[in-house]
Amino acid sequence: MRVLYVNHAAEVSGSERSLLALLASLPASVQARVATPPGALAQAVAELGIAVTSIRATTGSLRPHPFHTPAAVADMSLAAAQIHRAAQRHRADVVHANSVRAGIELGLARARSAAAVVHVRDCLPPGALASASMRLIAATATIIVANSDYTAGTVRTAAPNARPEVVYPAIDLARFDPGSIDRAAAREALGIAGSREVLLGVVAQLTPWKGQDTAIEALRLLDEKGLDAHLLLIGSAKFVARSTRFDNEAYVARLRELVATAGLEDRVSWLGERNDVPHLIRALDVLLLPSHEEPLGRALLEAMALEVPVLATNVGGPPELITDGREGYLLPPRDPDAWAQGVLGVVEDLGRARELGRAGRERIARAFDIDQHVDTMLDVYRRALD
């Protein structure tokens, strides 16, 4: 089976990490090629020994704008033509779009000789343009896959005729294995941050909906209570073009102002993009996912696999991944006091923290195994071909 994978952005975020995990585990019977803009993802794909075709990057928001929307449409149209040519050259049986924007491009590409699978991993902002985009995908995709029930619900809201299937992403249990990472050494490598009594972390791109401001405010409250805590912010503001949905650079500036105003400069580490994420997560006492909206939350799954207790937003996909009080705790977004109390509840009972960690690992091994995920996606491809 020949499969062309399409990703609209060059950066590597949660959606791209899920794609890379799938690509790394495909059987020899799948001949894969990836169409993506030049950049970090293309490099990571090449390191897997998979061929890459360069296409135009598209960063425009799905909110109407008098200048950015026409520019985004032009970029998508060019990318669509490139995808069409790539599908023909690869003689693709299936084209798998890894995002909504890639799905729009695939719909415009009219690569009718191949089955079209569109993977929806984002929750679109409400509006006429977003609804029209999803209706285009519903009309042109052979099968739509959503990464959570919550995401699938947003697809059906935008395009009532759509019938998305839910396929959760998978975690490589060997890479995210707590037994293979020396936790003490991982903390020592962090210097002063690793010597704190409590080490917290947020693994996410720096953007308003991920809620790093809530984590910083919670840290301030914990500091006022006398807890010797430190916060790792792992990730960067990946999407900074003026056409993107949020002004992420302004958000980062506001985060830094929050840290400075609270006098927490020595208790917050800005780690940016890292290749040693498993070691960083394993070093944590608690992983935080304080998003305002959250289609899924891949970092949550990675922390659970590493037996790290998790606190997650109760909005969106996380309630599908964990049972409140069993593998972690679900908390309301934009409520720093609740998050501070949640941290205290975990770190003040080490036995309970270990129970949460073990339950998380068991949940991942049971429901998010990479081999199961690959089998499920291959079944999707076969049904799309039928």
ABEGO torsion letter per residue (X at the ends): XBBBBBBABABBBAAAAAAAAAAAABBAABBBBBBBBBEAAAAAAAAAGBBBBBBBBBABBABBBAAAAAAAAAAAAAAAAAAAAAAAAAGBABBBBABAAAAAAAAAAGBAABBBBBBBABBBBBEAAAAAAAAAAAAABABBBBABAAAAAAAAAABAABBBBBBBBBBBAAABBAAABBAAAAAAAAEAAAABABBBBBBBBBBAAAGAAAAAAAAAAAAAAGBBBBBBBBEBBABABAABABBAAAAAAAAAAAAAAAGAAAABBBAEBBAAAAAAAAABABBBBABABBAAGAAAAAAAAAGBBBBBBABEAAAAABBBGAAEBBBBBGBAAAAAAAAAAAAABAAAAAAAAAAAAAAAAAAABAAAAAAAAAAAAAAAAX
